[in-house]
């Protein structure tokens, strides 16, 4: 059955490969990128290779919460419902940089933008139920540590530590969302694609890793496989659920990070839930 699927960060790397393969399977795919020129090139490439004219494009810079909000509005205007939200976009920063909202870039793009986008699109996902939210984490989450006094690298910044924290935040978010959406018809899972030879891996770790075709397999599996339709609150690696770091199972930590994320993103779960319940 044809699904409407939004893949964030899909003009490059694993996201682009995922979007291409989903389009080739006949799904309605919404590409997302931050560069309009590059986005249009990728849109034409995917339409041409897949023969699927239902592929569309939206532009938003995830370092801007206002642009994330505009993206959500645009999607809700275009589509009555959304079957799958694949939170894939990410950055790796070697130096500390702040967004226009005064937030540390890695935390803002990798975690907070997806936190906000997901909550804004839950209504559209609910209308498509059974629907899926998939958040791309990384094995780097295992070395991540949540220090609420240094959440944005205020005291000290290290690129790898900031990235690991953001990837742990992805897991904590996916698990907490699964709890909050229990019984709603929307599942929430996360995944690691493993070490994939992409621009981001090369920026942080060097030139190695598997192909994007291999890296995209778990993305695609979680997006469309009937086998995982009712599975929620899991972390997948190579198409199988695996255990995550001990810190990721700390329920109090999950809740505290969620509450701080609400404040930073300027959104209220109570208001979102009220809309979902009506």
LONU-955643 format. One record per residue (C-alpha): residue in one letter; x, y, z; residue number from 1. Coordinates in nm, 2 decimals. Example, Ala and Ser with C-alpha at 12.3 -4.5 7.8 and 13.67 -1.06 7.14 Angstrom:
// LONU-955643
<a; <1.23; -0.45; 0.78>; 1> <s; <1.37; -0.11; 0.71>; 2> 
END
This chain:
// LONU-955643
<x; <0.00; 0.00; 0.00>; 1> <x; <0.13; 0.34; -0.09>; 2> <x; <0.25; 0.55; 0.20>; 3> <x; <0.32; 0.93; 0.24>; 4> <x; <0.67; 0.95; 0.39>; 5> <x; <0.87; 1.25; 0.49>; 6> <x; <1.25; 1.19; 0.51>; 7> <x; <1.43; 1.48; 0.67>; 8> <x; <1.79; 1.54; 0.54>; 9> <x; <1.72; 1.36; 0.22>; 10> <x; <1.92; 1.56; -0.03>; 11> <x; <2.25; 1.38; 0.06>; 12> <x; <2.39; 1.05; 0.20>; 13> <x; <2.17; 0.79; 0.36>; 14> <x; <1.86; 1.01; 0.35>; 15> <x; <1.89; 1.06; -0.02>; 16> <x; <1.93; 0.68; -0.08>; 17> <x; <1.64; 0.60; 0.14>; 18> <x; <1.42; 0.85; -0.04>; 19> <x; <1.52; 0.71; -0.38>; 20> <x; <1.45; 0.35; -0.28>; 21> <x; <1.11; 0.44; -0.12>; 22> <x; <1.02; 0.63; -0.44>; 23> <x; <1.12; 0.34; -0.65>; 24> <x; <0.87; 0.13; -0.45>; 25> <x; <0.60; 0.37; -0.55>; 26> <x; <0.55; 0.56; -0.23>; 27> <x; <0.48; 0.93; -0.21>; 28> <x; <0.80; 1.08; -0.07>; 29> <x; <0.86; 1.43; 0.06>; 30> <x; <1.22; 1.52; 0.04>; 31> <x; <1.37; 1.78; 0.28>; 32> <x; <1.69; 1.98; 0.26>; 33> <x; <1.82; 2.32; 0.35>; 34> <x; <1.96; 2.42; 0.01>; 35> <x; <1.69; 2.50; -0.26>; 36> <x; <1.93; 2.46; -0.56>; 37> <x; <2.06; 2.12; -0.44>; 38> <x; <1.72; 2.01; -0.34>; 39> <x; <1.58; 2.07; -0.69>; 40> <x; <1.86; 1.88; -0.84>; 41> <x; <1.80; 1.58; -0.61>; 42> <x; <1.42; 1.60; -0.67>; 43> <x; <1.47; 1.58; -1.05>; 44> <x; <1.73; 1.30; -1.01>; 45> <x; <1.50; 1.09; -0.79>; 46> <x; <1.20; 1.15; -1.01>; 47> <x; <1.40; 1.05; -1.32>; 48> <x; <1.56; 0.74; -1.16>; 49> <x; <1.24; 0.61; -1.00>; 50> <x; <0.98; 0.72; -1.26>; 51> <x; <0.78; 0.84; -0.96>; 52> <x; <0.63; 1.19; -1.01>; 53> <x; <0.48; 1.19; -0.66>; 54> <x; <0.81; 1.29; -0.51>; 55> <x; <0.80; 1.64; -0.37>; 56> <x; <1.05; 1.88; -0.20>; 57> <x; <1.04; 2.11; 0.10>; 58> <x; <1.32; 2.34; 0.21>; 59> <x; <1.39; 2.43; 0.57>; 60> <x; <1.71; 2.49; 0.77>; 61> <x; <1.69; 2.29; 1.09>; 62> <x; <1.91; 2.54; 1.27>; 63> <x; <1.60; 2.76; 1.28>; 64> <x; <1.30; 2.67; 1.49>; 65> <x; <1.08; 2.91; 1.29>; 66> <x; <1.17; 2.73; 0.97>; 67> <x; <1.09; 2.39; 1.13>; 68> <x; <0.75; 2.53; 1.22>; 69> <x; <0.70; 2.66; 0.86>; 70> <x; <0.79; 2.31; 0.73>; 71> <x; <0.53; 2.15; 0.95>; 72> <x; <0.27; 2.39; 0.84>; 73> <x; <0.36; 2.34; 0.47>; 74> <x; <0.33; 1.96; 0.51>; 75> <x; <-0.01; 1.99; 0.69>; 76> <x; <-0.13; 2.21; 0.41>; 77> <x; <-0.02; 1.97; 0.14>; 78> <x; <-0.12; 1.64; 0.30>; 79> <x; <-0.42; 1.56; 0.51>; 80> <x; <-0.22; 1.27; 0.67>; 81> <x; <0.13; 1.15; 0.70>; 82> <x; <0.21; 0.77; 0.73>; 83> <x; <0.58; 0.79; 0.82>; 84> <x; <0.80; 1.06; 0.96>; 85> <x; <1.17; 0.96; 0.92>; 86> <x; <1.38; 1.19; 1.14>; 87> <x; <1.71; 1.15; 0.95>; 88> <x; <1.88; 1.50; 0.92>; 89> <x; <2.19; 1.56; 1.12>; 90> <x; <2.52; 1.75; 1.15>; 91> <x; <2.86; 1.71; 1.31>; 92> <x; <3.03; 2.02; 1.43>; 93> <x; <3.40; 2.05; 1.50>; 94> <x; <3.36; 2.39; 1.67>; 95> <x; <3.08; 2.52; 1.89>; 96> <x; <2.84; 2.74; 1.70>; 97> <x; <2.50; 2.89; 1.80>; 98> <x; <2.19; 2.89; 1.59>; 99> <x; <1.97; 3.20; 1.53>; 100> <x; <1.78; 3.09; 1.84>; 101> <x; <2.09; 3.09; 2.05>; 102> <x; <2.11; 2.71; 2.08>; 103> <x; <2.42; 2.49; 2.03>; 104> <x; <2.41; 2.37; 1.67>; 105> <x; <2.45; 2.00; 1.71>; 106> <x; <2.19; 1.97; 1.98>; 107> <x; <1.95; 2.20; 1.80>; 108> <x; <1.97; 2.03; 1.46>; 109> <x; <2.01; 1.67; 1.56>; 110> <x; <1.76; 1.66; 1.85>; 111> <x; <1.55; 1.97; 1.91>; 112> <x; <1.44; 2.03; 1.54>; 113> <x; <1.31; 1.68; 1.52>; 114> <x; <1.15; 1.69; 1.86>; 115> <x; <0.96; 2.00; 1.75>; 116> <x; <0.87; 1.87; 1.40>; 117> <x; <0.75; 1.54; 1.53>; 118> <x; <0.51; 1.70; 1.79>; 119> <x; <0.38; 1.95; 1.53>; 120> <x; <0.30; 1.66; 1.29>; 121> <x; <0.14; 1.41; 1.53>; 122> <x; <-0.21; 1.52; 1.42>; 123> <x; <-0.13; 1.43; 1.06>; 124> <x; <0.03; 1.10; 1.17>; 125> <x; <-0.27; 1.02; 1.39>; 126> <x; <-0.50; 1.06; 1.09>; 127> <x; <-0.29; 0.80; 0.90>; 128> <x; <-0.28; 0.55; 1.19>; 129> <x; <-0.13; 0.30; 1.19>; 130> <x; <0.16; 0.55; 1.14>; 131> <x; <0.53; 0.55; 1.23>; 132> <x; <0.79; 0.79; 1.37>; 133> <x; <1.15; 0.68; 1.31>; 134> <x; <1.44; 0.86; 1.45>; 135> <x; <1.79; 0.80; 1.33>; 136> <x; <2.04; 0.77; 1.61>; 137> <x; <2.39; 0.62; 1.61>; 138> <x; <2.61; 0.38; 1.80>; 139> <x; <2.78; 0.70; 1.92>; 140> <x; <2.49; 0.73; 2.16>; 141> <x; <2.66; 0.47; 2.38>; 142> <x; <2.93; 0.72; 2.47>; 143> <x; <2.68; 1.00; 2.52>; 144> <x; <2.62; 1.16; 2.85>; 145> <x; <2.35; 1.40; 2.95>; 146> <x; <2.49; 1.68; 3.17>; 147> <x; <2.21; 1.93; 3.22>; 148> <x; <2.47; 2.19; 3.32>; 149> <x; <2.65; 2.15; 2.99>; 150> <x; <2.36; 2.05; 2.76>; 151> <x; <2.46; 2.31; 2.50>; 152> <x; <2.84; 2.30; 2.55>; 153> <x; <2.81; 2.61; 2.77>; 154> <x; <3.10; 2.51; 2.99>; 155> <x; <3.31; 2.30; 2.75>; 156> <x; <3.26; 2.18; 2.40>; 157> <x; <3.39; 1.88; 2.21>; 158> <x; <3.25; 1.79; 1.87>; 159> <x; <3.24; 1.41; 1.94>; 160> <x; <3.08; 1.46; 2.28>; 161> <x; <2.82; 1.69; 2.15>; 162> <x; <2.74; 1.45; 1.87>; 163> <x; <2.72; 1.15; 2.11>; 164> <x; <2.49; 1.35; 2.34>; 165> <x; <2.26; 1.44; 2.05>; 166> <x; <2.24; 1.08; 1.94>; 167> <x; <2.16; 0.97; 2.30>; 168> <x; <1.89; 1.24; 2.30>; 169> <x; <1.74; 1.08; 1.99>; 170> <x; <1.71; 0.75; 2.17>; 171> <x; <1.57; 0.91; 2.49>; 172> <x; <1.32; 1.10; 2.27>; 173> <x; <1.21; 0.79; 2.07>; 174> <x; <1.16; 0.59; 2.39>; 175> <x; <0.96; 0.86; 2.57>; 176> <x; <0.75; 0.93; 2.26>; 177> <x; <0.67; 0.56; 2.24>; 178> <x; <0.54; 0.57; 2.60>; 179> <x; <0.34; 0.88; 2.55>; 180> <x; <0.18; 0.75; 2.22>; 181> <x; <0.09; 0.41; 2.36>; 182> <x; <-0.25; 0.32; 2.22>; 183> <x; <-0.26; 0.60; 1.97>; 184> <x; <-0.18; 0.40; 1.66>; 185> <x; <0.15; 0.58; 1.61>; 186> <x; <0.47; 0.39; 1.68>; 187> <x; <0.81; 0.54; 1.77>; 188> <x; <1.13; 0.36; 1.70>; 189> <x; <1.50; 0.46; 1.65>; 190> <x; <1.79; 0.30; 1.47>; 191> <x; <2.16; 0.30; 1.39>; 192> <x; <2.26; 0.27; 1.03>; 193> <x; <2.61; 0.17; 1.14>; 194> <x; <2.93; 0.34; 1.00>; 195> <x; <2.83; 0.46; 0.66>; 196> <x; <3.07; 0.64; 0.43>; 197> <x; <2.89; 0.98; 0.41>; 198> <x; <3.00; 1.34; 0.43>; 199> <x; <2.91; 1.35; 0.80>; 200> <x; <3.11; 1.04; 0.89>; 201> <x; <3.41; 1.18; 0.70>; 202> <x; <3.38; 1.51; 0.88>; 203> <x; <3.40; 1.35; 1.22>; 204> <x; <3.58; 1.02; 1.19>; 205> <x; <3.75; 0.97; 0.85>; 206> <x; <3.70; 0.81; 0.51>; 207> <x; <3.56; 0.46; 0.58>; 208> <x; <3.24; 0.27; 0.63>; 209> <x; <2.98; 0.08; 0.43>; 210> <x; <2.78; 0.21; 0.13>; 211> <x; <2.47; 0.42; 0.15>; 212> <x; <2.28; 0.14; -0.01>; 213> <x; <2.37; -0.08; 0.29>; 214> <x; <2.32; 0.20; 0.54>; 215> <x; <1.97; 0.27; 0.42>; 216> <x; <1.84; -0.08; 0.47>; 217> <x; <1.72; -0.03; 0.83>; 218> <x; <1.56; 0.30; 0.74>; 219> <x; <1.36; 0.14; 0.47>; 220> <x; <1.27; -0.16; 0.68>; 221> <x; <1.13; 0.05; 0.96>; 222> <x; <0.94; 0.28; 0.72>; 223> <x; <0.75; 0.02; 0.53>; 224> <x; <0.79; -0.34; 0.66>; 225> <x; <0.46; -0.49; 0.79>; 226> <x; <0.68; -0.69; 1.04>; 227> <x; <0.73; -0.38; 1.26>; 228> <x; <0.39; -0.22; 1.22>; 229> <x; <0.30; -0.28; 1.59>; 230> <x; <0.65; -0.26; 1.74>; 231> <x; <0.73; 0.06; 1.93>; 232> <x; <0.99; 0.18; 2.17>; 233> <x; <1.28; -0.01; 2.01>; 234> <x; <1.63; 0.06; 1.87>; 235> <x; <1.72; -0.13; 1.55>; 236> <x; <2.05; -0.23; 1.41>; 237> <x; <2.07; -0.44; 1.09>; 238> <x; <1.69; -0.49; 1.09>; 239> <x; <1.68; -0.63; 1.44>; 240> <x; <1.60; -0.46; 1.78>; 241> <x; <1.90; -0.44; 2.01>; 242> <x; <1.97; -0.30; 2.36>; 243> <x; <2.09; 0.06; 2.40>; 244> <x; <2.31; 0.22; 2.66>; 245> <x; <2.21; 0.19; 3.03>; 246> <x; <2.14; 0.57; 3.05>; 247> <x; <1.88; 0.55; 2.77>; 248> <x; <1.65; 0.34; 3.00>; 249> <x; <1.65; 0.60; 3.27>; 250> <x; <1.28; 0.71; 3.28>; 251> <x; <1.35; 1.02; 3.49>; 252> <x; <1.62; 1.13; 3.26>; 253> <x; <1.39; 1.09; 2.96>; 254> <x; <1.12; 1.30; 3.12>; 255> <x; <1.36; 1.57; 3.23>; 256> <x; <1.51; 1.60; 2.88>; 257> <x; <1.16; 1.60; 2.73>; 258> <x; <1.05; 1.89; 2.96>; 259> <x; <1.36; 2.09; 2.88>; 260> <x; <1.31; 2.03; 2.51>; 261> <x; <0.95; 2.15; 2.53>; 262> <x; <1.08; 2.48; 2.69>; 263> <x; <1.36; 2.53; 2.44>; 264> <x; <1.14; 2.45; 2.14>; 265> <x; <0.85; 2.65; 2.26>; 266> <x; <0.59; 2.38; 2.25>; 267> <x; <0.36; 2.22; 2.51>; 268> <x; <0.29; 1.85; 2.52>; 269> <x; <-0.04; 1.91; 2.70>; 270> <x; <-0.16; 2.12; 2.41>; 271> <x; <-0.04; 1.86; 2.15>; 272> <x; <-0.21; 1.58; 2.34>; 273> <x; <-0.53; 1.78; 2.37>; 274> <x; <-0.54; 1.80; 1.99>; 275> <x; <-0.46; 1.43; 1.95>; 276> <x; <-0.74; 1.33; 2.19>; 277> <x; <-1.00; 1.54; 2.02>; 278> 
END
